[in-house]
Amino acid sequence: MVVPFMNAKEIVTQDEKRLPTEARDFISRHFPESKVSYIKIDDEFILYKQYEVVLTNGVEIEFDSKGNWKEVDTKRQEVPANIIPLKIREYTNNNFANNFITKIERDRYGYEVELNNDLSLKFDKNGTFKRLDD
């Protein structure tokens, strides 16, 4: 039996109320000076949504359907320290003292961070350094 999939649809809005509460709280806590420029809501499946938020300062944040952050890309600015797990902050401060994190991604396997010198570092889900990508 073949089960047809619904086509994914994308909604673009500025209505912050369309975001899960957790996502709204994250933005106001970590980027209080910025406003939402727009939100892209991607309905991949009936029960799963993904949110991409672009702030007026250029920061891009991706959230899952529950409002948990998946990626924070500040472009050339520093990612707020309290978003970055302590073990990753300590590693980057100790090994790349003259640099800072401009992007952080997380998934079920771990974290990837980009530094302002364009190096990419991979960590496991506990924050243990795994490897360097340039």
ROVO-551506 format. One record per residue (C-alpha): residue in one letter; x, y, z negated. Coordinates in steps of 0.1 Angstrom, whole numbers, plus 5000, padded with zeros to 4 digits. Example, Ala and Ser with C-alpha at 12.3 -4.5 7.8 and 13.67 -1.06 7.14 Angstrom:
ROVO-551506
DONU resn    x    y    z
DONU    A 5123 4955 4922
DONU    S 5137 4989 4929
END
This chain:
ROVO-551506
DONU resn    x    y    z
DONU    M 5000 5000 5000
DONU    V 5013 5035 5009
DONU    V 5007 5063 4985
DONU    P 5008 5097 5001
DONU    F 5027 5124 4982
DONU    M 5012 5158 4977
DONU    N 5032 5185 4995
DONU    A 5052 5207 4972
DONU    K 5040 5242 4970
DONU    E 5059 5273 4959
DONU    I 5044 5302 4942
DONU    V 5062 5336 4938
DONU    T 5050 5359 4911
DONU    Q 5060 5386 4886
DONU    D 5035 5373 4860
DONU    E 5056 5362 4831
DONU    K 5025 5345 4816
DONU    R 5029 5318 4843
DONU    L 5061 5307 4825
DONU    P 5060 5282 4796
DONU    T 5063 5299 4762
DONU    E 5098 5284 4756
DONU    A 5111 5300 4788
DONU    R 5096 5334 4779
DONU    D 5111 5332 4744
DONU    F 5145 5322 4759
DONU    I 5145 5353 4782
DONU    S 5135 5377 4755
DONU    R 5161 5363 4731
DONU    H 5191 5361 4754
DONU    F 5184 5389 4779
DONU    P 5164 5415 4760
DONU    E 5176 5444 4781
DONU    S 5164 5428 4814
DONU    K 5130 5425 4830
DONU    V 5117 5398 4853
DONU    S 5121 5407 4889
DONU    Y 5103 5376 4902
DONU    I 5095 5340 4893
DONU    K 5094 5311 4918
DONU    I 5073 5282 4906
DONU    D 5079 5250 4925
DONU    D 5053 5223 4921
DONU    E 5073 5192 4931
DONU    F 5047 5168 4918
DONU    I 5013 5172 4902
DONU    L 5027 5171 4866
DONU    Y 5061 5186 4871
DONU    K 5070 5222 4878
DONU    Q 5103 5239 4881
DONU    Y 5107 5276 4875
DONU    E 5134 5299 4889
DONU    V 5135 5333 4873
DONU    V 5154 5362 4887
DONU    L 5160 5392 4863
DONU    T 5164 5428 4874
DONU    N 5201 5426 4865
DONU    G 5206 5397 4890
DONU    V 5208 5369 4865
DONU    E 5191 5337 4877
DONU    I 5177 5311 4853
DONU    E 5161 5278 4861
DONU    F 5137 5261 4837
DONU    D 5121 5227 4837
DONU    S 5083 5221 4833
DONU    K 5086 5225 4795
DONU    G 5105 5257 4797
DONU    N 5139 5243 4788
DONU    W 5167 5260 4806
DONU    K 5186 5239 4832
DONU    E 5209 5266 4847
DONU    V 5219 5301 4838
DONU    D 5238 5320 4865
DONU    T 5249 5355 4855
DONU    K 5269 5360 4887
DONU    R 5300 5380 4875
DONU    Q 5287 5387 4840
DONU    E 5294 5367 4809
DONU    V 5268 5340 4799
DONU    P 5256 5349 4763
DONU    A 5277 5329 4739
DONU    N 5248 5315 4719
DONU    I 5236 5296 4751
DONU    I 5268 5277 4754
DONU    P 5274 5247 4731
DONU    L 5300 5254 4704
DONU    K 5324 5226 4716
DONU    I 5324 5240 4752
DONU    R 5329 5276 4739
DONU    E 5359 5264 4718
DONU    Y 5374 5245 4747
DONU    T 5371 5274 4772
DONU    N 5384 5299 4746
DONU    N 5414 5278 4737
DONU    N 5423 5268 4773
DONU    F 5411 5298 4793
DONU    A 5414 5327 4769
DONU    N 5416 5354 4796
DONU    N 5384 5341 4813
DONU    F 5347 5338 4805
DONU    I 5318 5316 4816
DONU    T 5296 5331 4844
DONU    K 5274 5300 4850
DONU    I 5262 5270 4830
DONU    E 5242 5240 4841
DONU    R 5229 5211 4821
DONU    D 5213 5178 4830
DONU    R 5209 5145 4812
DONU    Y 5246 5136 4818
DONU    G 5262 5168 4805
DONU    Y 5272 5203 4814
DONU    E 5291 5221 4841
DONU    V 5304 5257 4836
DONU    E 5319 5281 4861
DONU    L 5345 5306 4849
DONU    N 5350 5341 4863
DONU    N 5381 5328 4881
DONU    D 5358 5304 4900
DONU    L 5371 5273 4883
DONU    S 5344 5247 4874
DONU    L 5346 5226 4843
DONU    K 5326 5195 4836
DONU    F 5317 5183 4801
DONU    D 5297 5153 4788
DONU    K 5264 5158 4770
DONU    N 5284 5161 4737
DONU    G 5305 5189 4750
DONU    T 5336 5168 4755
DONU    F 5357 5180 4784
DONU    K 5358 5156 4814
DONU    R 5374 5172 4843
DONU    L 5383 5204 4862
DONU    D 5370 5212 4897
DONU    D 5385 5241 4916
END
